[in-house]
């Protein structure tokens, strides 16, 4: 079974505060030109996307510096929908599972708030202690159904820095994570192959 974990890219979708909204407009039409093409204007962190170390850290690796296997691997979803924060104490309960996987995806319930003002309400984030503990595992990335791995009010982006310094990539704005709770599965989160890319929209999906 395949589960799509990606929001649809279109005009007027949720974007990080201060980020340029995407624009999709018809550049050519079959009626006029004999073929159809959309013109796209958007930043590399639009919709369901993945962050590279170079997003936050000077002279760090871009997405195109990684081989494609960095974006494929075994994953689990952790249900944090009843948590105000994601603590080390909570993660300790699943340590054995974490040791066997490449990706942890965190379901907070915020996917249901996508494209509403409530998507910017305070969402659960990993405590610094929890992030520092996760650094000891051989994780390829962490994924979230929220707009950031950090609180929107925390402009220093501490969780971004801790994770990306260790080349644990960050996937944001995922969806349908509730359909995978309790399952182990293969995650594919393939970015566009863009030179010097600090991030990229992805088509993320799970194969159970």
C-alpha positions, 0 to 999 in steps of 0.5 A: 500500500502507498500513502501520499504524505504530500500537500498539493502545491497551488496558489494561496497555500500556507507558507512560513511567515515572511516567505514569498507565496507560490504563484502558478499561472498558465504560461501556454495553452493547447488552444493558443500554443498547441501545448500547455505549460504552467509557470511557477514562482516559489521558494525552495521551502514551499509546501511539503519540503526538506531542509538541507544543512546549507539552509541554516549553516554557512558552507554546509552541504546542499541537498544535491551533495547527498546521494539519493539513498539519503532520502529513502529508508525505514520509518515510523510515525510517533503520535504526539497529538496529545502532547504540548511538547515532545520530551526525552522522557516520551522518546525514551519509550521507543528507543529500541524502535529508533535504533532500527530506523532511518526516519522518525515522523511526528504526527501532531494533528496540525496537518488538519489545520493546513491552509487555515490561520490555526496552522500558526497556533503553537504546535508541539516541538521537540525539547532541546534535550530530546533533540540532543538525545536523538543526535546519537542515532544514525537518522537520515531525517526527522519529519513533521506535519507542522511548519517548523521543527522550532517554535515560530517565536524562536528566531534563533532556530536551535533545533534546526541548528542542532539537527542540520549540523549533524546532517539530520535533515528536516521535513516540514508540512507533511500530511496523512501521518495519522494513517501510518501510526503503528506501522513500520514502512519505507519512506521516500522523500525525494527532493528536486535535483537543484544545484546548491539547494538549501531545500526543496519541495518533495513528493513524500510517500510511504510504502507499507 
